[in-house]
Amino acid sequence: MMDRIVEPELLDALPWNHPEALRARADLRRVNLLMNNSKALAEYLRMYLPQFTSPSPHLRIVEIGAGDGTVLLAVARRLRRLGVTGDVIMMDRHPVFSDDTKAAFAALGWKVDLAVADVLEDLDSTFASADVVMANMFLHHFQDAQLTRIFAQLQKKTNLVVACEPRRSRPVMMAGKLLWLLGCSALTRHDGALSIRAGFREKEMSSLWPDREGWELMEGSANLFNHGFVARRRAMQ
Ligand SMILES: C[S@@+](CC[C@H](N)C(=O)[O-])C[C@H]1O[C@@H](n2cnc3c(N)ncnc32)[C@H](O)[C@@H]1O
């Protein structure tokens, strides 16, 4: 299988409110809905957060590279059904969080803070601590050395990191060629192929985690198309 190659995606170079960028984010919402990553992410939280054993769990969740927040909202809806409430910080370098999404969090009784910030520069100043840091379709943007730097920062701020990222495999590459069937734009189809080539397989994310002694690392298939990653501090067990 080909090596991991990280190349700049077209969406990242466009102004956030460019019509092509808005269309690409709408495409992403449809793709995320189809892939149902929110199910895998909510399940990781349920399995690995000790708060779930308390009668009315309350979680502090940070999502890095949160985009318009619709995936985190879907996770929150799943957790709300289990009686969980939360405070969330959605961090993205573009101000793409929609008012509808903010209102939907409020309707669930969840508090949302938005941080327009760069994960490579501002992670330290954006939040002090969280029960869990989540990423969806985000970590593949970074080179291995950058990921190790990001992970090193996260290790200081949380006991649990969960992620869903593209799986770098031939079948997923083939499936990516069918994005046009979902009505995705040329830009989304281009970035989709790049994302898969920058995606992960086997234990690649685990191998980049700085403290492999003190953390339990789980990595593998999250669903048909995506690769899941969970890092949990051992002292939590
Ligand atoms: C492929 S989108 C995924 C968005 C969202 N997680 C989802 O699944 O819909 C990647 C997001 O990462 C953001 N991003 C890229 N590089 C970033 C950085 N260095 N710091 C913060 N956000 C970044 C982009 O603005 C974009 O919203």
The ligand as an ORCA input file, in Angstrom:
! r2SCAN-3c Opt
* xyz 0 1
  C     -12.095     18.221      6.427
  S     -12.632     19.507      7.481
  C     -13.437     18.565      8.777
  C     -14.364     19.400      9.597
  C     -15.191     18.616     10.618
  N     -14.367     17.978     11.606
  C     -16.076     17.616      9.931
  O     -15.859     16.427     10.046
  O     -17.033     18.064      9.264
  C     -11.147     20.023      8.273
  C     -11.297     21.263      9.112
  O     -10.056     21.542      9.727
  C      -9.870     22.950      9.741
  N      -8.412     23.154      9.863
  C      -7.455     22.829      8.960
  N      -6.236     23.110      9.473
  C      -6.435     23.626     10.712
  C      -5.571     24.101     11.735
  N      -4.240     24.115     11.580
  N      -6.122     24.534     12.900
  C      -7.464     24.531     13.075
  N      -8.347     24.099     12.134
  C      -7.833     23.657     10.965
  C     -10.471     23.428      8.456
  O     -10.843     24.807      8.530
  C     -11.683     22.496      8.327
  O     -12.839     23.061      8.913
*
